[in-house]
């Protein structure tokens, strides 16, 4: 794992306002920005989708919680892999329902 990474992971509400403005500003300041699509929302599903598309086209990485977590762990050899994997399995249905409700 790299120690001096300039990466910021964003989650939050009002994707089309707060999250996107923060993401774009951080990118302008040289950070690698990741927005977790299943951990952001908006008052309007269309606004959320448009904001994610805009951020993606601006070079911001859009990922899922599960995808980002496993990328961060880097391999099944990570000491926390089994514990994290178990937790993600336990919350999979809730995360799926959340994403479906937002679409």
VMD Tcl script that builds the backbone (N, CA, C; Angstrom):
set m [mol new atoms 309]
animate dup $m
set s [atomselect $m all]
$s set {name element resname resid chain x y z} {
  {N N UNK 1 A 0.838 -1.172 0.000}
  {CA C UNK 1 A 0.000 0.000 0.000}
  {C C UNK 1 A 0.887 1.242 0.000}
  {N N UNK 2 A 0.530 2.225 -0.796}
  {CA C UNK 2 A 1.285 3.462 -0.859}
  {C C UNK 2 A 0.982 4.316 0.361}
  {N N UNK 3 A 1.999 4.870 0.988}
  {CA C UNK 3 A 1.824 5.659 2.200}
  {C C UNK 3 A 1.505 7.122 1.938}
  {N N UNK 4 A 1.999 7.690 0.863}
  {CA C UNK 4 A 1.830 9.117 0.607}
  {C C UNK 4 A 0.799 9.388 -0.479}
  {N N UNK 5 A -0.276 8.628 -0.483}
  {CA C UNK 5 A -1.314 8.817 -1.484}
  {C C UNK 5 A -2.091 10.085 -1.197}
  {N N UNK 6 A -2.460 10.762 -2.235}
  {CA C UNK 6 A -3.328 11.919 -2.115}
  {C C UNK 6 A -4.683 11.514 -2.667}
  {N N UNK 7 A -5.330 10.609 -1.963}
  {CA C UNK 7 A -6.628 10.118 -2.397}
  {C C UNK 7 A -7.678 10.472 -1.357}
  {N N UNK 8 A -8.813 10.924 -1.840}
  {CA C UNK 8 A -9.930 11.250 -0.971}
  {C C UNK 8 A -11.130 10.447 -1.456}
  {N N UNK 9 A -11.821 9.806 -0.519}
  {CA C UNK 9 A -13.013 9.037 -0.833}
  {C C UNK 9 A -14.200 9.807 -0.280}
  {N N UNK 10 A -15.175 10.081 -1.148}
  {CA C UNK 10 A -16.323 10.875 -0.740}
  {C C UNK 10 A -17.606 10.057 -0.692}
  {N N UNK 11 A -18.387 10.332 0.325}
  {CA C UNK 11 A -19.749 9.823 0.477}
  {C C UNK 11 A -20.583 11.002 0.976}
  {N N UNK 12 A -21.886 10.952 0.801}
  {CA C UNK 12 A -22.690 12.042 1.338}
  {C C UNK 12 A -24.020 12.194 0.639}
  {N N UNK 13 A -24.683 13.285 0.990}
  {CA C UNK 13 A -25.987 13.572 0.402}
  {C C UNK 13 A -25.879 14.778 -0.528}
  {N N UNK 14 A -26.894 14.938 -1.326}
  {CA C UNK 14 A -26.936 15.983 -2.352}
  {C C UNK 14 A -25.722 15.900 -3.275}
  {N N UNK 15 A -25.659 14.762 -3.946}
  {CA C UNK 15 A -24.555 14.465 -4.864}
  {C C UNK 15 A -24.334 15.577 -5.874}
  {N N UNK 16 A -25.420 16.144 -6.364}
  {CA C UNK 16 A -25.330 17.157 -7.422}
  {C C UNK 16 A -24.888 18.521 -6.894}
  {N N UNK 17 A -24.803 18.686 -5.586}
  {CA C UNK 17 A -24.370 19.966 -5.028}
  {C C UNK 17 A -23.103 19.744 -4.207}
  {N N UNK 18 A -23.277 19.309 -2.978}
  {CA C UNK 18 A -22.154 19.207 -2.032}
  {C C UNK 18 A -21.074 18.227 -2.485}
  {N N UNK 19 A -21.476 17.032 -2.833}
  {CA C UNK 19 A -20.489 16.005 -3.191}
  {C C UNK 19 A -19.748 16.402 -4.460}
  {N N UNK 20 A -20.471 16.817 -5.496}
  {CA C UNK 20 A -19.793 17.142 -6.754}
  {C C UNK 20 A -18.910 18.375 -6.621}
  {N N UNK 21 A -19.355 19.414 -5.913}
  {CA C UNK 21 A -18.523 20.603 -5.739}
  {C C UNK 21 A -17.253 20.271 -4.960}
  {N N UNK 22 A -17.396 19.457 -3.923}
  {CA C UNK 22 A -16.231 19.048 -3.133}
  {C C UNK 22 A -15.277 18.211 -3.983}
  {N N UNK 23 A -15.830 17.263 -4.728}
  {CA C UNK 23 A -15.001 16.395 -5.563}
  {C C UNK 23 A -14.229 17.194 -6.602}
  {N N UNK 24 A -14.906 18.112 -7.280}
  {CA C UNK 24 A -14.251 18.901 -8.321}
  {C C UNK 24 A -13.177 19.823 -7.742}
  {N N UNK 25 A -13.439 20.396 -6.582}
  {CA C UNK 25 A -12.446 21.263 -5.950}
  {C C UNK 25 A -11.221 20.464 -5.501}
  {N N UNK 26 A -11.462 19.302 -4.895}
  {CA C UNK 26 A -10.333 18.461 -4.480}
  {C C UNK 26 A -9.496 18.035 -5.678}
  {N N UNK 27 A -10.158 17.685 -6.778}
  {CA C UNK 27 A -9.431 17.306 -7.998}
  {C C UNK 27 A -8.575 18.466 -8.477}
  {N N UNK 28 A -9.136 19.685 -8.437}
  {CA C UNK 28 A -8.373 20.870 -8.838}
  {C C UNK 28 A -7.149 21.103 -7.953}
  {N N UNK 29 A -7.194 20.595 -6.723}
  {CA C UNK 29 A -6.070 20.733 -5.792}
  {C C UNK 29 A -5.117 19.532 -5.852}
  {N N UNK 30 A -5.288 18.688 -6.850}
  {CA C UNK 30 A -4.340 17.608 -7.079}
  {C C UNK 30 A -4.653 16.283 -6.411}
  {N N UNK 31 A -5.827 16.152 -5.836}
  {CA C UNK 31 A -6.188 14.887 -5.193}
  {C C UNK 31 A -6.802 13.926 -6.194}
  {N N UNK 32 A -6.553 12.646 -5.970}
  {CA C UNK 32 A -7.290 11.599 -6.673}
  {C C UNK 32 A -8.582 11.420 -5.889}
  {N N UNK 33 A -9.699 11.650 -6.538}
  {CA C UNK 33 A -10.985 11.631 -5.850}
  {C C UNK 33 A -11.777 10.409 -6.287}
  {N N UNK 34 A -12.320 9.709 -5.298}
  {CA C UNK 34 A -13.188 8.564 -5.529}
  {C C UNK 34 A -14.528 8.873 -4.878}
  {N N UNK 35 A -15.605 8.732 -5.641}
  {CA C UNK 35 A -16.952 8.889 -5.107}
  {C C UNK 35 A -17.594 7.506 -5.113}
  {N N UNK 36 A -18.112 7.102 -3.962}
  {CA C UNK 36 A -18.751 5.789 -3.842}
  {C C UNK 36 A -20.223 5.935 -4.187}
  {N N UNK 37 A -20.584 5.439 -5.364}
  {CA C UNK 37 A -21.916 5.666 -5.927}
  {C C UNK 37 A -23.046 5.133 -5.058}
  {N N UNK 38 A -22.786 4.053 -4.332}
  {CA C UNK 38 A -23.840 3.504 -3.481}
  {C C UNK 38 A -23.789 4.083 -2.070}
  {N N UNK 39 A -23.050 5.174 -1.902}
  {CA C UNK 39 A -22.988 5.855 -0.606}
  {C C UNK 39 A -23.218 7.359 -0.764}
  {N N UNK 40 A -23.846 7.735 -1.881}
  {CA C UNK 40 A -24.245 9.121 -2.106}
  {C C UNK 40 A -25.703 9.143 -2.536}
  {N N UNK 41 A -26.354 10.264 -2.311}
  {CA C UNK 41 A -27.756 10.384 -2.707}
  {C C UNK 41 A -28.052 11.818 -3.113}
  {N N UNK 42 A -29.242 12.028 -3.607}
  {CA C UNK 42 A -29.740 13.356 -3.951}
  {C C UNK 42 A -31.240 13.352 -3.716}
  {N N UNK 43 A -31.804 14.529 -3.616}
  {CA C UNK 43 A -33.252 14.626 -3.449}
  {C C UNK 43 A -33.973 14.147 -4.698}
  {N N UNK 44 A -33.270 14.132 -5.816}
  {CA C UNK 44 A -33.823 13.674 -7.087}
  {C C UNK 44 A -32.901 12.615 -7.683}
  {N N UNK 45 A -33.444 11.452 -8.009}
  {CA C UNK 45 A -32.598 10.416 -8.617}
  {C C UNK 45 A -31.897 10.879 -9.897}
  {N N UNK 46 A -32.577 11.700 -10.694}
  {CA C UNK 46 A -31.970 12.185 -11.931}
  {C C UNK 46 A -30.765 13.073 -11.636}
  {N N UNK 47 A -30.864 13.895 -10.609}
  {CA C UNK 47 A -29.745 14.762 -10.244}
  {C C UNK 47 A -28.530 13.938 -9.831}
  {N N UNK 48 A -28.778 12.848 -9.101}
  {CA C UNK 48 A -27.694 11.971 -8.659}
  {C C UNK 48 A -26.977 11.370 -9.860}
  {N N UNK 49 A -27.744 10.828 -10.796}
  {CA C UNK 49 A -27.165 10.193 -11.981}
  {C C UNK 49 A -26.369 11.208 -12.793}
  {N N UNK 50 A -26.943 12.386 -13.020}
  {CA C UNK 50 A -26.235 13.417 -13.785}
  {C C UNK 50 A -24.951 13.847 -13.095}
  {N N UNK 51 A -24.997 13.998 -11.778}
  {CA C UNK 51 A -23.807 14.407 -11.033}
  {C C UNK 51 A -22.709 13.347 -11.134}
  {N N UNK 52 A -23.074 12.089 -11.003}
  {CA C UNK 52 A -22.078 11.021 -11.118}
  {C C UNK 52 A -21.469 11.000 -12.518}
  {N N UNK 53 A -22.302 11.195 -13.538}
  {CA C UNK 53 A -21.792 11.232 -14.909}
  {C C UNK 53 A -20.844 12.420 -15.104}
  {N N UNK 54 A -21.233 13.578 -14.583}
  {CA C UNK 54 A -20.399 14.779 -14.720}
  {C C UNK 54 A -19.054 14.581 -14.039}
  {N N UNK 55 A -19.084 14.046 -12.807}
  {CA C UNK 55 A -17.830 13.832 -12.095}
  {C C UNK 55 A -16.950 12.832 -12.832}
  {N N UNK 56 A -17.558 11.768 -13.321}
  {CA C UNK 56 A -16.798 10.757 -14.050}
  {C C UNK 56 A -16.134 11.358 -15.287}
  {N N UNK 57 A -16.877 12.167 -16.027}
  {CA C UNK 57 A -16.304 12.774 -17.232}
  {C C UNK 57 A -15.244 13.822 -16.904}
  {N N UNK 58 A -15.196 14.263 -15.641}
  {CA C UNK 58 A -14.175 15.216 -15.195}
  {C C UNK 58 A -12.954 14.526 -14.609}
  {N N UNK 59 A -12.923 13.197 -14.686}
  {CA C UNK 59 A -11.754 12.459 -14.222}
  {C C UNK 59 A -11.828 11.968 -12.791}
  {N N UNK 60 A -12.996 12.057 -12.205}
  {CA C UNK 60 A -13.187 11.557 -10.842}
  {C C UNK 60 A -13.615 10.101 -10.936}
  {N N UNK 61 A -13.025 9.266 -10.107}
  {CA C UNK 61 A -13.341 7.841 -10.126}
  {C C UNK 61 A -14.661 7.597 -9.405}
  {N N UNK 62 A -15.547 6.862 -10.060}
  {CA C UNK 62 A -16.805 6.459 -9.447}
  {C C UNK 62 A -16.683 4.967 -9.181}
  {N N UNK 63 A -16.941 4.575 -7.950}
  {CA C UNK 63 A -16.801 3.176 -7.561}
  {C C UNK 63 A -17.935 2.821 -6.618}
  {N N UNK 64 A -17.996 1.577 -6.230}
  {CA C UNK 64 A -18.957 1.130 -5.217}
  {C C UNK 64 A -18.209 0.941 -3.907}
  {N N UNK 65 A -18.956 0.875 -2.824}
  {CA C UNK 65 A -18.330 0.631 -1.520}
  {C C UNK 65 A -17.535 -0.668 -1.569}
  {N N UNK 66 A -18.179 -1.731 -2.032}
  {CA C UNK 66 A -17.518 -3.029 -2.059}
  {C C UNK 66 A -16.291 -3.021 -2.961}
  {N N UNK 67 A -16.422 -2.451 -4.137}
  {CA C UNK 67 A -15.285 -2.396 -5.052}
  {C C UNK 67 A -14.113 -1.640 -4.452}
  {N N UNK 68 A -14.397 -0.485 -3.848}
  {CA C UNK 68 A -13.341 0.323 -3.259}
  {C C UNK 68 A -12.682 -0.396 -2.083}
  {N N UNK 69 A -13.490 -1.025 -1.237}
  {CA C UNK 69 A -12.934 -1.720 -0.067}
  {C C UNK 69 A -11.969 -2.811 -0.509}
  {N N UNK 70 A -12.373 -3.632 -1.468}
  {CA C UNK 70 A -11.490 -4.714 -1.894}
  {C C UNK 70 A -10.250 -4.189 -2.625}
  {N N UNK 71 A -10.393 -3.092 -3.367}
  {CA C UNK 71 A -9.211 -2.492 -3.992}
  {C C UNK 71 A -8.250 -1.975 -2.932}
  {N N UNK 72 A -8.789 -1.430 -1.864}
  {CA C UNK 72 A -7.965 -0.900 -0.786}
  {C C UNK 72 A -7.232 -2.020 -0.047}
  {N N UNK 73 A -7.911 -3.138 0.161}
  {CA C UNK 73 A -7.272 -4.283 0.814}
  {C C UNK 73 A -6.184 -4.893 -0.068}
  {N N UNK 74 A -6.327 -4.761 -1.367}
  {CA C UNK 74 A -5.375 -5.194 -2.384}
  {C C UNK 74 A -5.334 -6.693 -2.639}
  {N N UNK 75 A -5.525 -7.538 -1.627}
  {CA C UNK 75 A -5.526 -8.981 -1.874}
  {C C UNK 75 A -6.167 -9.717 -0.703}
  {N N UNK 76 A -6.454 -10.978 -0.950}
  {CA C UNK 76 A -7.016 -11.823 0.101}
  {C C UNK 76 A -6.002 -12.109 1.201}
  {N N UNK 77 A -4.759 -11.742 0.979}
  {CA C UNK 77 A -3.714 -11.927 1.981}
  {C C UNK 77 A -3.750 -10.853 3.070}
  {N N UNK 78 A -4.521 -9.813 2.852}
  {CA C UNK 78 A -4.615 -8.740 3.853}
  {C C UNK 78 A -5.161 -9.323 5.159}
  {N N UNK 79 A -4.616 -8.949 6.300}
  {CA C UNK 79 A -5.041 -9.513 7.586}
  {C C UNK 79 A -6.526 -9.306 7.907}
  {N N UNK 80 A -7.139 -8.271 7.354}
  {CA C UNK 80 A -8.546 -7.992 7.642}
  {C C UNK 80 A -9.497 -8.507 6.568}
  {N N UNK 81 A -8.966 -9.209 5.568}
  {CA C UNK 81 A -9.779 -9.606 4.423}
  {C C UNK 81 A -11.025 -10.397 4.822}
  {N N UNK 82 A -10.862 -11.429 5.615}
  {CA C UNK 82 A -12.013 -12.282 5.965}
  {C C UNK 82 A -13.064 -11.515 6.758}
  {N N UNK 83 A -12.633 -10.716 7.693}
  {CA C UNK 83 A -13.563 -9.944 8.507}
  {C C UNK 83 A -14.329 -8.929 7.648}
  {N N UNK 84 A -13.628 -8.232 6.795}
  {CA C UNK 84 A -14.258 -7.238 5.930}
  {C C UNK 84 A -15.185 -7.918 4.930}
  {N N UNK 85 A -14.738 -9.017 4.355}
  {CA C UNK 85 A -15.556 -9.758 3.402}
  {C C UNK 85 A -16.862 -10.221 4.046}
  {N N UNK 86 A -16.770 -10.705 5.256}
  {CA C UNK 86 A -17.959 -11.143 5.988}
  {C C UNK 86 A -18.923 -9.983 6.226}
  {N N UNK 87 A -18.393 -8.849 6.623}
  {CA C UNK 87 A -19.220 -7.667 6.861}
  {C C UNK 87 A -19.909 -7.208 5.579}
  {N N UNK 88 A -19.186 -7.218 4.484}
  {CA C UNK 88 A -19.782 -6.816 3.212}
  {C C UNK 88 A -20.884 -7.776 2.785}
  {N N UNK 89 A -20.699 -9.066 3.021}
  {CA C UNK 89 A -21.745 -10.037 2.700}
  {C C UNK 89 A -22.993 -9.789 3.535}
  {N N UNK 90 A -22.814 -9.453 4.804}
  {CA C UNK 90 A -23.946 -9.191 5.699}
  {C C UNK 90 A -24.736 -7.965 5.276}
  {N N UNK 91 A -24.083 -6.998 4.664}
  {CA C UNK 91 A -24.746 -5.743 4.301}
  {C C UNK 91 A -25.102 -5.656 2.817}
  {N N UNK 92 A -24.853 -6.713 2.067}
  {CA C UNK 92 A -25.059 -6.677 0.617}
  {C C UNK 92 A -26.505 -6.335 0.247}
  {N N UNK 93 A -27.476 -6.962 0.887}
  {CA C UNK 93 A -28.874 -6.709 0.543}
  {C C UNK 93 A -29.257 -5.268 0.817}
  {N N UNK 94 A -28.823 -4.736 1.933}
  {CA C UNK 94 A -29.140 -3.352 2.282}
  {C C UNK 94 A -28.539 -2.400 1.264}
  {N N UNK 95 A -27.289 -2.633 0.879}
  {CA C UNK 95 A -26.643 -1.757 -0.095}
  {C C UNK 95 A -27.335 -1.846 -1.445}
  {N N UNK 96 A -27.734 -3.041 -1.863}
  {CA C UNK 96 A -28.436 -3.218 -3.135}
  {C C UNK 96 A -29.774 -2.498 -3.112}
  {N N UNK 97 A -30.506 -2.639 -2.021}
  {CA C UNK 97 A -31.806 -1.957 -1.916}
  {C C UNK 97 A -31.626 -0.449 -1.943}
  {N N UNK 98 A -30.586 0.045 -1.314}
  {CA C UNK 98 A -30.323 1.486 -1.320}
  {C C UNK 98 A -30.057 1.996 -2.714}
  {N N UNK 99 A -29.226 1.291 -3.456}
  {CA C UNK 99 A -28.901 1.696 -4.824}
  {C C UNK 99 A -30.158 1.643 -5.701}
  {N N UNK 100 A -30.952 0.590 -5.579}
  {CA C UNK 100 A -32.160 0.484 -6.380}
  {C C UNK 100 A -33.144 1.602 -6.068}
  {N N UNK 101 A -33.223 1.985 -4.819}
  {CA C UNK 101 A -34.137 3.065 -4.433}
  {C C UNK 101 A -33.687 4.403 -4.998}
  {N N UNK 102 A -32.377 4.553 -5.203}
  {CA C UNK 102 A -31.843 5.810 -5.713}
  {C C UNK 102 A -31.979 5.925 -7.230}
  {N N UNK 103 A -32.129 4.805 -7.920}
  {CA C UNK 103 A -32.187 4.832 -9.383}
  {C C UNK 103 A -33.570 5.158 -9.889}
}
mol reanalyze $m
mol bondsrecalc $m
mol representation Tube
mol addrep $m
